[in-house]
Amino acid sequence: VVVAKVQVQTIGDLVAAIGTGRAIRSLTISAEVAGVIEEIRFRPGEAVKDGQELLKLNSEAEEIAVRLAQVKVDEADANLKRLQGLVERNAVPTVQVDQARTVLALARAELEAKQYELRRRLVRAPFDGVMGLTTLGKGDYLTQGAAIATIDDRSSLLVAFVVSERVAGAFTLGHDVRVTTPALSGAVFHGKITALDTRVDAASRTLRVEATIPNDQNRLIAGMTFSVQVQIPGEKLPVLPGLAIQWDRAGAFVWALAEGNTVKRVGVTIRRRENDTVAVEAALKDGDQVVIEGTQGLRDGASVSVVQN
């Protein structure tokens, strides 16, 4: 027989999965109040900044209400100052000044309420993002709570995928991931694992994982399909030539050299193939020798002559 030495090596697992991307923040912008659209200040697909004005409802009535409330504040303030001057000359009792302060406070509160109602007629972006499509136009009547458009923060994408419970324990926060998408052939993106589910799903025996992929160039869009690859820490496994693997009804095995120039059958489970070698789970140690040629007719305990080592 011809034999080869077994080498115990640390073999890393490359876990592959299919995931779906979503924006790191996503929201459907809705109307706080009902009204007629006076102006739409965004275009679908446009990048907007936090606080940027997106839509303005007709606010003529609210503007008038604010001006009237401001007049009341000015009048109450002037009256308070006048009474304070009279109190200094003991011309009016101090109780009138206290009443005037109360009137001014109420007028200012009313003004703030009217200003708040006016601000609600102007819809602003809740965060930096990209605007989605809208069917609205100038003159449309918008009911309270009606959807205006979607906004997605695509500065990074979250890619959700699942992995088998066999490798779930090797996944940790901050682990590097590599993703590709059919939508951008040849492009490779790198990110890190940022979320792990707290339990393995009992039905599918899988763990849900999320990775964050930076999207500085805005090439990735929410909803894309991604091929995910994660290199997890390896385990020590016997590595031997593929020629040593034999098969019968009981499964895969090798003939290992034993004491007294005899051979013994050792069952193996193949974990990975690479070129001409295989990594296996088996009762083999580093330096053990396995038969790679001359396996015909061998049986447990058979004597052999090693012609090449």
Protein Blocks (a to p, Z undefined) as FASTA:
>chain_A
ZZddddddddddddddddddddfbdcddddfbgcddfbdcbdehiacdehiafbdcdfkl
mmmmmmmmmmmmmmmmmmmmmmmmmmmnopacfklmmmmmmmmmmmmmmmmmmmmmmmmm
pccdfbdcdddddfbdehiacdehiafbdcddfkbccddddddfklmmmpcghiacdddd
fklghiacddddfbdcfbdcfklopacddddddffkopacghiacddddddddddddddd
fklpccdfkbccdddddehhiacddddddfbdchjbccddddddehiacdfehkeopaeh
iacddfbZZ
